Amino acid sequence: MQHEISIDRELQFMIKYQLTPEEYLLLELLFLAQNEHEEYLTAFYSQGQYDHKILDLLQALKDKEIINKSYVIPNEGTIFNPQDVELNKRVLSQYMQHSQDLGMDLFQNYPPFTTINGKTFSLRNIAKNFKSFDDFCFEYGKTIKFDIEKHNEIMDLLEYGKENNLIHSGICDFVISRQWETLDALKDGNLGTFNTNELI
C-alpha cells in the first residue's frame, strides 16, 4: 500500500509539472546529490563529465521552472557541479512530500511507549533532536536515500522488533543510529545473546 501511495504521489508530481521520466529522474538525482548522495548522479552520468543530453534536460527543467531561471547551465564538455543547481524552493517543497510519507509511516507504526523497571517512557518524542516533524521525516528519508524498498524492509524489521519486545529506544535514536541494522542482525541470529536494554 505504501508503495502505491509513493507511485501515486510521484505521478501526480510529474503530471502537475509536465515532466518526462528522464526529467523526473534527473530531478531525483539532483535532489540526492544536494543531500550528501552525489554518487548516484556520478554513476548515472559517467564520472561527472556530461554531454549535451544532461544539458538538454537541465534546460527543460529550467524552462518548466523546476530549476530557477537565474541558474546558468554549463557549457558542453565542462565539469558539472550539481551543488550549483538552484532548485525552485516551492517545487522542491512539494517534491519533498514523498519523504514525509515515509517518515509518517515509520512514526505511525513505531510503538508510542515502553516500560522499563516499572517506569513508562515515550518513544515518539522528536523534540530533542529535530525542530519539526518535517525535519524528522526528511532526516529519515535522507538516511535511507529515499528508497521505498529499503523503507519497506525497515518496516518489516520494526514489526519483528515489536513482536519480540526489542524496541526500547526512542524513534530518533532508531533513525540516527540505524537500529534496523541491529534488528536485522538479531533476526538472522548474528548477534548471539543480546540484552534489549542495550538499545536504550
C-alpha positions in Angstrom: 0.0 0.0 0.0 2.8 2.4 0.9 4.5 1.7 -2.4 1.2 2.5 -4.3 0.9 5.8 -2.4 4.5 6.6 -3.3 3.9 5.9 -7.0 0.7 7.9 -7.0 2.4 10.9 -5.4 5.2 10.7 -8.0 2.8 10.5 -10.9 0.8 13.5 -9.6 4.0 15.5 -9.4 5.1 14.5 -12.9 1.7 15.4 -14.3 1.5 18.7 -12.5 4.8 19.9 -13.8 4.6 18.0 -17.2 7.8 16.2 -16.6 9.1 13.3 -18.7 10.5 10.3 -16.9 14.1 11.4 -17.8 13.5 14.9 -16.4 12.0 13.4 -13.2 14.9 11.1 -12.8 17.4 13.9 -13.2 15.4 15.9 -10.6 15.7 12.9 -8.2 19.4 12.6 -8.8 20.0 16.3 -8.3 18.0 16.2 -5.1 20.0 13.3 -3.7 23.3 14.9 -4.8 22.5 18.0 -2.9 21.7 16.0 0.2 25.0 14.1 0.5 24.4 11.3 -2.0 26.2 12.5 -5.2 27.3 9.0 -6.0 24.1 8.2 -7.8 24.4 11.2 -10.2 28.0 10.4 -10.8 27.4 6.8 -11.5 24.5 7.5 -13.9 26.2 10.2 -15.8 29.6 8.7 -16.3 32.0 10.0 -13.7 30.9 13.6 -13.8 31.7 14.5 -17.4 28.5 15.5 -19.1 27.4 15.6 -22.7 24.6 17.5 -24.4 21.9 15.1 -23.1 22.1 16.3 -19.5 22.3 19.9 -20.7 19.1 19.4 -22.6 17.4 18.0 -19.6 18.7 20.9 -17.4 17.3 23.3 -19.9 14.0 21.5 -19.9 13.8 21.7 -16.1 14.7 25.4 -16.3 12.0 26.1 -18.9 9.5 24.4 -16.6 10.7 26.4 -13.7 11.8 23.4 -11.7 15.3 25.0 -11.8 15.5 28.7 -11.1 15.9 30.9 -14.2 18.9 32.6 -12.6 20.9 29.3 -12.9 23.4 29.3 -15.7 23.7 26.0 -17.5 27.3 25.0 -18.0 28.8 24.6 -21.5 29.1 21.1 -23.1 32.3 19.3 -22.1 32.7 21.1 -18.8 32.5 19.6 -15.3 29.1 20.0 -13.9 28.6 20.6 -10.2 25.1 19.5 -9.0 25.5 21.7 -5.9 25.3 24.8 -8.1 21.9 23.9 -9.5 19.3 26.2 -7.9 16.1 24.3 -7.5 12.8 26.2 -7.2 12.0 26.1 -3.4 8.2 25.9 -4.0 8.6 22.9 -6.3 11.2 21.3 -4.0 8.8 21.6 -1.1 6.2 19.6 -3.0 8.8 17.1 -4.1 9.8 16.5 -0.5 6.3 15.4 0.5 7.4 11.9 -0.7 10.0 11.7 2.1 7.2 12.9 4.5 5.1 9.9 3.6 7.9 7.6 4.6 8.6 9.3 7.8 4.9 9.5 8.7 4.6 5.7 8.0 7.5 5.0 10.4 6.2 7.3 13.1 2.7 5.9 13.0 3.9 2.3 13.3 6.6 3.0 15.9 5.5 2.0 19.4 4.5 5.1 21.4 5.7 3.9 24.8 7.8 1.3 26.6 8.0 0.2 30.2 11.4 -0.4 31.9 11.7 -1.3 35.5 8.1 -0.2 36.1 8.6 3.2 34.5 6.9 4.2 31.3 8.9 6.1 28.7 7.7 7.9 25.5 9.4 6.6 22.3 8.0 9.0 19.8 9.4 12.3 21.2 11.3 14.0 18.4 11.7 17.5 20.0 15.2 16.8 21.5 16.7 16.1 18.1 14.6 17.9 15.4 13.0 21.3 15.1 9.9 20.0 13.4 8.2 16.8 12.3 9.1 17.7 8.7 12.8 17.8 9.7 12.5 14.3 11.3 10.8 12.9 8.2 13.4 14.5 5.9 16.3 13.1 8.0 14.8 9.6 7.9 14.3 9.9 4.1 17.8 11.1 3.6 19.2 8.3 5.8 17.6 5.6 3.7 18.3 7.6 0.5 14.5 8.0 -0.1 14.4 4.3 -1.1 10.9 2.9 -0.8 12.2 -0.7 -0.9 14.6 0.0 2.0 11.7 1.6 3.9 9.6 -1.5 3.4 12.5 -3.6 4.8 12.8 -1.4 7.8 9.0 -1.6 8.5 9.3 -5.4 8.4 12.2 -5.3 10.9 10.2 -2.9 13.1 7.4 -5.4 13.2 9.8 -8.1 14.1 11.2 -5.9 16.9 7.8 -5.1 18.3 6.7 -8.8 18.2 9.9 -9.8 20.1 9.9 -6.8 22.6 13.1 -5.4 21.2 12.1 -1.8 20.7 13.1 0.2 23.8 14.8 3.3 22.3 13.2 6.5 21.0 12.4 6.9 17.4 15.1 9.5 16.9 17.8 7.1 18.1 16.2 4.4 15.9 16.8 6.6 12.9 20.1 8.3 13.8 21.7 5.1 14.9 20.2 3.0 12.1 19.0 0.5 14.7 17.2 -1.5 12.0 20.6 -2.9 11.2 20.8 -4.3 14.7 17.3 -5.8 14.4 18.3 -7.3 11.0 21.4 -9.0 12.6 19.3 -10.2 15.5 16.7 -11.7 13.2 19.4 -13.5 11.3 20.9 -14.8 14.5 24.2 -13.0 14.0 24.5 -11.3 17.5 24.1 -14.3 19.8 22.7 -13.3 23.2 21.5 -9.8 23.5 20.2 -7.5 26.2 17.3 -5.5 24.9 18.1 -2.7 27.4 21.3 -2.0 25.3 19.0 -0.4 22.8 18.1 2.4 25.2 
